[in-house]
Amino acid sequence: MAVEFSVLQRWLLTTSLTGSQWLAVIGLSLVPAIVAEIDKAARRHA
C-alpha cells in the first residue's frame, strides 16, 4: 500500500513499483507458501 498511495509515499519516502518489480514481489511472496505445502505433502507421505 505504501508504494501506491501518494500520501504514504511522501510519509514513508517510497516510490511506485514497476511491473517487473511487482512480479518479483508476488513471485517471492509465494515461495514460503509453496515450501510449506511441499513440506506438508512430504510429511503426509513419510
Backbone torsions as a table, in degrees:
resi	resn	phi	psi	omega
1	MET	NA	-38.6	-176.1
2	ALA	-66.4	-22.0	-179.6
3	VAL	-89.4	-4.2	-177.9
4	GLU	-114.9	-26.7	-178.9
5	PHE	-95.3	124.5	-174.1
6	SER	-58.7	-36.1	179.3
7	VAL	-62.5	-45.8	179.3
8	LEU	-70.5	-33.0	177.1
9	GLN	-60.2	-45.3	179.4
10	ARG	-66.5	-42.5	-176.2
11	TRP	-69.7	-40.5	-176.9
12	LEU	-99.9	1.8	179.1
13	LEU	57.2	48.6	177.5
14	THR	-112.2	170.5	176.0
15	THR	-129.7	165.9	178.2
16	SER	-67.3	149.6	177.5
17	LEU	-91.4	149.8	174.7
18	THR	-80.2	171.1	178.3
19	GLY	-60.1	-42.3	179.8
20	SER	-68.2	-33.3	176.7
21	GLN	-67.6	-39.8	176.6
22	TRP	-62.8	-40.6	177.9
23	LEU	-61.6	-40.7	177.7
24	ALA	-63.4	-43.8	179.4
25	VAL	-61.2	-47.4	-178.9
26	ILE	-65.5	-45.4	179.6
27	GLY	-60.7	-46.7	-179.2
28	LEU	-70.3	-29.6	179.0
29	SER	-71.8	-20.4	178.1
30	LEU	-81.1	-20.5	-176.4
31	VAL	-56.2	-50.1	-179.5
32	PRO	-59.7	-39.2	179.5
33	ALA	-65.9	-41.3	179.4
34	ILE	-65.6	-43.8	178.5
35	VAL	-61.9	-41.5	179.6
36	ALA	-63.7	-41.2	179.5
37	GLU	-67.3	-39.0	176.8
38	ILE	-63.8	-42.4	178.4
39	ASP	-62.3	-43.7	178.4
40	LYS	-62.3	-41.8	179.2
41	ALA	-65.3	-40.4	179.9
42	ALA	-65.8	-38.8	179.3
43	ARG	-68.3	-33.6	177.9
44	ARG	-67.1	-35.6	-175.5
45	HIS	-94.3	0.3	-178.8
46	ALA	-94.2	NA	NA
